Amino acid sequence: MANFQKLTPRSEDYSKWYNELVVKADLAEQSAVRGCMVIKPYGYAIWETIQTELDRRFKEKGVKNAYFPLLIPKSFLSREAEHVEGFAKECAVVTHHRLMNDPNGKGVVVDPQAKLEEELIIRPTSETIIWSTYKNWISSYRDLPILCNQWCNVMRWEMRTRLFLRTAEFLWQEGHTAHETKEEAEDYARQMLDVYADFAENVMAIPVVKGVKSPNERFAGALNTYCIEALMQDGKALQAGTSHFLGQNFAKSFDVQFLSKENKYEYVWATSWGVSTRLMGALIMTHSDDNGLVLPPHLAPIQVVIVPIFKTPEQLNALMDKLNPIADQLKALGIRVKVDTDEKYTPGYKFADYELKGVPVRLAMGGRDLENGTIEIARRDTQTKETISLDGIVAKIQALLEEIQKNLLTKALDFRIAGTREVNSYDEFKEELKKGGFLLAHWDGTAETEQRIKDETKATIRCIPLADLPGHKNEPGKCMVTGKPSAGRVIFALNY
């Protein structure tokens, strides 16, 4: 049952608003395991839509789904030095394989005789176990490319957690590809970045900036990390997806070679790429308001809810004679519809519940509408409603859903454009950072300057944009901190 106690306004405490919304909209809740969450059915339905839409796009790129082990031998992580250093502090380790009854009668304890010969790591990411497997799959150029993806859970031991945004265990997909040439691998990493950007904008209605990470922010073990960055309502950035060009690092670590067309043994070139349930956080913080969740129609588990308002069974039957054909026609068009005839809750309760859960379009019909041949239609994005004729209602709803989808993207894009500003001095940077947003600033390209800015301001380089942002032409200049030459402006922001 939904909790309709008012949400804390975003302007008062954005973090508290977010936490309340996740719980009250029935998306997720804390579990009995510290740092891990329970994704509730409504939240999981949104995640399933994300999975379905992305999975279709992956398969259009030739990707096939597979599954690899949850547990990774510790020695595998030791083979790629930069990779293990990047994840060492986040790893959960399995040391024993058996429990026993406590001799003192206090439940169960770990059996000290059941210590593993080699500890196993609960996967923080799967490059090592997958590349140990690819060694068995690859011997010739004829075996390439391999384009695999898995939908699974991972664990990264987080001390400070927040539902969807940062949890010890989370759901994601991770693609891992093997290629014959450097050019092919780099091109594929960029292709998958484009897939993520297209999905974010056309399904989630979240405008993103495509870019490449600075060396300090790069994925551990990658030669290049490409990313999509989004701007949340509170002015903080959120990394919404990454695609990594891994070079030959993992192929060399696991000795994955192939016999080339020239009859020479060469190391394979690799990519990996992924998005996670963090996208749920991005969805909430891009569109939602003080009344609850706002869902773009392309993503909503329920796109249209139909609520008959009735007092007697006879009146309900008369209403359903009008409403069932509308629902059937909408479903035939592939629109996700729910007809709510539940008598346990009042229409007012239902309206509040569907508003809190972000259902894009609500239809309501009562006795007077039945007499007049009309229906009330409410849209969640603008919180407006009107009474219209039943004539042509299905076509109107279909068009309205697309209008809402476009409106949410336009609104979010306008917000990002307004929140993107150029700064030219370090003092100006520090002052503007207080307002949030994407700050376009010159940087001298050194890790030292990047680290100094992070230490002094907590701002990080979100990405080096791959193209000019609207209203901003990226040209060479001088670093705002050191005055040294800068190839172009990069995006700094506070981030999640």
GIGI-V296330 format. One record per pair of residues at least 12 apart in sequence whose C-alpha atoms are under 7 Angstrom apart, sorted by the first residue. I is the first residue (numbers start at 1). J is the second residue. If there is no record, write none. Layout:
i->{I | I}
j->{J | J}
This chain:
i->{2 | 2 | 2 | 3 | 7 | 7 | 7 | 7 | 9 | 10 | 21 | 25 | 25 | 25 | 26 | 26 | 26 | 27 | 27 | 27 | 27 | 28 | 28 | 35 | 35 | 35 | 35 | 36 | 36 | 36 | 37 | 45 | 46 | 46 | 46 | 49 | 57 | 62 | 63 | 63 | 63 | 64 | 64 | 64 | 65 | 65 | 65 | 66 | 66 | 66 | 67 | 68 | 70 | 70 | 71 | 71 | 71 | 71 | 72 | 72 | 72 | 72 | 72 | 73 | 73 | 73 | 73 | 74 | 74 | 74 | 74 | 76 | 77 | 79 | 80 | 80 | 82 | 82 | 83 | 83 | 86 | 90 | 90 | 90 | 91 | 91 | 91 | 91 | 91 | 92 | 92 | 92 | 93 | 93 | 93 | 93 | 94 | 94 | 94 | 95 | 95 | 95 | 95 | 96 | 96 | 96 | 97 | 97 | 97 | 98 | 98 | 98 | 99 | 122 | 123 | 123 | 124 | 124 | 124 | 125 | 131 | 131 | 131 | 132 | 135 | 138 | 139 | 139 | 139 | 140 | 140 | 140 | 141 | 141 | 141 | 141 | 141 | 144 | 144 | 144 | 145 | 145 | 145 | 146 | 146 | 146 | 147 | 147 | 147 | 148 | 148 | 148 | 149 | 149 | 149 | 149 | 150 | 150 | 150 | 151 | 151 | 151 | 152 | 152 | 152 | 153 | 153 | 153 | 153 | 154 | 154 | 154 | 155 | 155 | 155 | 156 | 156 | 164 | 164 | 164 | 164 | 165 | 165 | 170 | 171 | 171 | 172 | 172 | 172 | 172 | 173 | 173 | 173 | 174 | 174 | 174 | 175 | 175 | 175 | 176 | 176 | 176 | 177 | 177 | 177 | 178 | 178 | 178 | 178 | 179 | 179 | 179 | 180 | 180 | 181 | 182 | 182 | 185 | 185 | 185 | 185 | 186 | 189 | 189 | 189 | 189 | 192 | 193 | 193 | 193 | 193 | 196 | 197 | 201 | 203 | 203 | 204 | 204 | 204 | 205 | 205 | 205 | 205 | 206 | 206 | 206 | 207 | 207 | 207 | 207 | 208 | 208 | 208 | 209 | 209 | 209 | 209 | 210 | 210 | 210 | 210 | 210 | 211 | 211 | 211 | 211 | 211 | 211 | 211 | 212 | 212 | 212 | 212 | 212 | 212 | 212 | 213 | 213 | 213 | 213 | 213 | 213 | 214 | 214 | 216 | 221 | 221 | 222 | 222 | 222 | 222 | 223 | 223 | 223 | 224 | 224 | 224 | 225 | 225 | 225 | 225 | 226 | 226 | 226 | 227 | 227 | 227 | 228 | 228 | 228 | 231 | 231 | 232 | 232 | 233 | 233 | 235 | 235 | 236 | 236 | 236 | 236 | 236 | 236 | 237 | 237 | 237 | 237 | 238 | 238 | 238 | 240 | 240 | 241 | 241 | 242 | 242 | 242 | 243 | 243 | 243 | 244 | 244 | 244 | 245 | 245 | 245 | 246 | 246 | 247 | 247 | 248 | 248 | 248 | 248 | 251 | 251 | 252 | 256 | 286 | 291 | 292 | 292 | 292 | 292 | 293 | 293 | 293 | 294 | 294 | 294 | 295 | 295 | 295 | 296 | 296 | 296 | 297 | 297 | 297 | 300 | 301 | 302 | 302 | 302 | 302 | 303 | 303 | 303 | 303 | 303 | 303 | 304 | 304 | 304 | 304 | 304 | 304 | 304 | 305 | 305 | 305 | 305 | 305 | 305 | 306 | 306 | 306 | 306 | 306 | 306 | 307 | 307 | 307 | 307 | 307 | 307 | 308 | 308 | 308 | 308 | 309 | 309 | 309 | 309 | 310 | 310 | 319 | 326 | 330 | 355 | 358 | 359 | 360 | 360 | 360 | 361 | 361 | 361 | 362 | 362 | 362 | 363 | 363 | 363 | 363 | 364 | 364 | 373 | 373 | 374 | 374 | 374 | 374 | 375 | 375 | 375 | 375 | 376 | 381 | 419 | 419 | 420 | 420 | 420 | 421 | 421 | 421 | 422 | 422 | 422 | 423 | 423 | 423 | 424 | 424 | 425 | 426 | 426 | 437 | 438 | 438 | 438 | 439 | 439 | 439 | 440 | 440 | 440 | 440 | 441 | 441 | 441 | 441 | 442 | 442 | 442 | 442 | 442 | 442 | 442 | 442 | 443 | 443 | 443 | 443 | 444 | 444 | 444 | 444 | 445 | 458 | 459 | 459 | 459 | 460 | 460 | 460 | 461 | 461 | 461 | 461 | 462 | 462 | 462 | 463 | 463 | 464 | 464 | 465 | 474 | 474 | 475 | 476}
j->{24 | 25 | 353 | 24 | 20 | 21 | 290 | 291 | 290 | 290 | 292 | 293 | 356 | 357 | 40 | 42 | 43 | 39 | 40 | 42 | 43 | 40 | 43 | 158 | 161 | 167 | 168 | 167 | 168 | 169 | 163 | 301 | 299 | 300 | 301 | 299 | 195 | 147 | 147 | 148 | 149 | 147 | 148 | 149 | 148 | 149 | 150 | 148 | 149 | 150 | 150 | 130 | 122 | 123 | 120 | 121 | 122 | 123 | 120 | 121 | 122 | 123 | 129 | 118 | 119 | 120 | 121 | 118 | 119 | 120 | 121 | 128 | 128 | 253 | 250 | 253 | 220 | 221 | 220 | 221 | 220 | 156 | 157 | 158 | 121 | 122 | 124 | 156 | 157 | 121 | 122 | 157 | 119 | 120 | 121 | 122 | 119 | 120 | 121 | 115 | 116 | 119 | 120 | 114 | 115 | 116 | 114 | 115 | 116 | 110 | 111 | 114 | 111 | 155 | 154 | 155 | 154 | 155 | 156 | 154 | 250 | 251 | 254 | 254 | 256 | 258 | 257 | 258 | 259 | 258 | 259 | 260 | 180 | 258 | 259 | 260 | 261 | 178 | 179 | 180 | 178 | 179 | 180 | 177 | 178 | 179 | 176 | 177 | 178 | 175 | 176 | 177 | 173 | 174 | 175 | 176 | 173 | 174 | 175 | 172 | 173 | 174 | 171 | 172 | 173 | 169 | 170 | 171 | 172 | 169 | 170 | 171 | 168 | 169 | 170 | 168 | 169 | 277 | 278 | 280 | 281 | 278 | 281 | 277 | 276 | 277 | 274 | 275 | 276 | 277 | 274 | 275 | 276 | 272 | 273 | 274 | 272 | 273 | 274 | 271 | 272 | 273 | 270 | 271 | 272 | 268 | 269 | 270 | 271 | 268 | 269 | 270 | 268 | 269 | 269 | 247 | 269 | 245 | 269 | 270 | 271 | 245 | 243 | 244 | 245 | 271 | 243 | 226 | 227 | 242 | 243 | 241 | 228 | 409 | 298 | 299 | 283 | 296 | 299 | 296 | 405 | 408 | 409 | 286 | 409 | 412 | 230 | 409 | 412 | 413 | 228 | 229 | 230 | 228 | 229 | 230 | 465 | 227 | 228 | 229 | 465 | 466 | 226 | 227 | 228 | 463 | 464 | 465 | 466 | 225 | 226 | 227 | 463 | 464 | 465 | 466 | 225 | 226 | 227 | 462 | 463 | 464 | 461 | 463 | 447 | 246 | 249 | 244 | 245 | 246 | 247 | 245 | 246 | 247 | 244 | 245 | 246 | 242 | 243 | 244 | 245 | 242 | 243 | 244 | 241 | 242 | 243 | 240 | 241 | 242 | 416 | 437 | 285 | 286 | 285 | 286 | 436 | 437 | 436 | 437 | 493 | 494 | 495 | 496 | 493 | 494 | 495 | 496 | 282 | 495 | 496 | 275 | 279 | 274 | 275 | 273 | 274 | 275 | 272 | 273 | 274 | 271 | 272 | 273 | 270 | 271 | 272 | 270 | 271 | 269 | 270 | 267 | 268 | 269 | 270 | 267 | 268 | 267 | 268 | 412 | 356 | 355 | 356 | 357 | 358 | 356 | 357 | 358 | 358 | 380 | 381 | 358 | 359 | 360 | 360 | 405 | 408 | 360 | 401 | 405 | 359 | 336 | 336 | 337 | 338 | 359 | 335 | 336 | 337 | 359 | 360 | 361 | 336 | 337 | 338 | 359 | 360 | 361 | 362 | 337 | 338 | 339 | 361 | 362 | 363 | 338 | 339 | 340 | 362 | 363 | 364 | 339 | 340 | 341 | 363 | 364 | 365 | 341 | 364 | 365 | 366 | 347 | 364 | 365 | 366 | 366 | 367 | 370 | 394 | 394 | 380 | 380 | 380 | 379 | 380 | 381 | 378 | 379 | 380 | 377 | 378 | 379 | 375 | 376 | 377 | 378 | 376 | 377 | 389 | 390 | 387 | 388 | 389 | 390 | 387 | 388 | 389 | 390 | 388 | 404 | 437 | 438 | 437 | 438 | 439 | 438 | 439 | 440 | 439 | 440 | 441 | 439 | 440 | 441 | 441 | 480 | 480 | 480 | 481 | 493 | 491 | 492 | 493 | 491 | 492 | 493 | 489 | 490 | 491 | 492 | 480 | 489 | 490 | 491 | 477 | 478 | 479 | 480 | 486 | 488 | 489 | 490 | 479 | 480 | 486 | 489 | 479 | 484 | 485 | 486 | 486 | 494 | 492 | 493 | 494 | 492 | 493 | 494 | 490 | 491 | 492 | 493 | 491 | 492 | 493 | 490 | 491 | 490 | 491 | 490 | 488 | 489 | 488 | 488}
